[in-house]
Amino acid sequence: MAEPSSYTIRPASGAGALLSTAPVLLFCVLGFVLGGGEQGILWGAAAFLLFRLLFVRRVLLRDHARGVRLTARGEFEAALGCFVRSEAVWARRARLDRYRALLMGSSVRYPFLFLSIYNQAYVLGRLSRGPEAVAQLERLEAMSPGSALAGGLRDLLQAGASPRSPEPGPSTERAQVADHSPPHGSSTD
């Protein structure tokens, strides 16, 4: 069992989870129509898995996933570079990020652009670069006023504490708890 400091909260949206089933259903329907019958449904499901694991995870989320792995290993400087690159990528893919549930099968509540900036703030805090981390969180609060995630980490940093993944509580009642990833986002979403 991992130490409590390695637990993270990965917010998932109920609506996002429902919408994220659309791509797999589409692949299965296409398999049924093109492949004929139940065998086609299986081929469609297999095609979706390949799409999700190879294209979405290895291509679209490459920098984000690498940053998550590096953060889990405590390699914060290298993770920071990954999250900076992820921000640049998702700044150019705003429409894809907005419709991530339908197009990528991702039910994560927050846009990947938001998560890349948040994760930058997190690793900057872990690197004892508090003022830079707070600046990133102020950017997030400008993007999403009243964000509990950004506000909570900002308050922690301003109090002089080193950020750790928060324990589940009242502000995260619909969150999932997972091991070995940075504060928000996952290597698979």
C-alpha positions, -999 to +999 in steps of 0.1 A: +000+000+000+013+035-009+020+061+017-008+087+021+014+114+006+013+095-027-025+094-029-040+117-054-075+128-062-085+124-098-117+142-103-142+126-127-174+141-139-205+120-140-216+136-173-181+132-186-181+096-177-213+090-195-202+110-226-169+092-226-187+060-235-197+075-268-164+066-286-164+030-276-201+027-286-193+043-319-164+019-325-187-011-316-215+001-339-190+006-368-176-029-361-212-043-361-220-025-394-187-032-411-178-065-396-213-079-393-229-091-361-214-099-327-179-106-341-179-070-355-188-056-321-157-073-307-135-060-334-150-025-328-142-028-291-106-039-299-102-010-323-113+014-296-088+000-271-060+004-297-072+040-304-074+048-267-041+032-257-020+040-287-033+072-302-048+090-272-023+080-246+009+077-266+003+106-290-022+131-276-013+127-239+024+119-243+038+148-224+011+148-197+016+110-191+053+113-189+050+142-165+027+121-143+052+092-143+082+115-135+063+132-107+054+099-092+092+091-092+100+124-076+118+138-107+101+172-104+124+192-127+119+168-156+082+166-149+080+204-151+093+204-186+067+178-196+039+198-182+051+230-199+051+211-232+017+197-224+004+232-218+017+244-252+001+214-269-033+218-253-033+256-259-033+247-296-060+219-292-087+239-274-116+223-293-103+188-287-098+195-250-133+209-248-149+178-263-124+153-247-151+130-235-168+125-269-136+125-290-110+109-267-131+089-242-118+109-213-140+116-183-116+138-165-135+169-151-108+195-159-094+204-193-059+191-200-048+228-204-059+235-169-043+203-156-010+210-172-008+244-156-020+230-122+006+203-124+033+229-132+023+247-100+024+215-081+059+205-092+072+241-088+059+239-052+077+206-047+109+222-061+105+250-034+098+276-061+067+289-044+064+323-060+065+307-095+039+282-084+016+309-070+019+327-104+008+296-122-022+292-098-032+329-104-033+321-141-056+292-133-078+313-112-081+338-140-091+309-163-115+294-138-125+318-111-133+302-078-114+270-087-112+250-054-081+231-068-061+262-076-072+281-045-064+251-022-029+247-035-023+284-035-033+287+001-010+258+010+019+273-008+013+308+007+012+291+041+048+279+034+039+242+033+053+218+007+024+205-014+013+170-010-017+154-026-047+162-005-066+136+014-102+130+002-126+152+020-158+172+017-146+193-012-138+161-032-168+140-025-172+128-061-135+122-067-117+089-071-086+081-051-056+066-070-020+060-063+012+072-079+002+103-100+006+140-095-023+159-079-047+160-108-050+142-141-038+107-149-016+092-174-046+075-190-070+104-191 
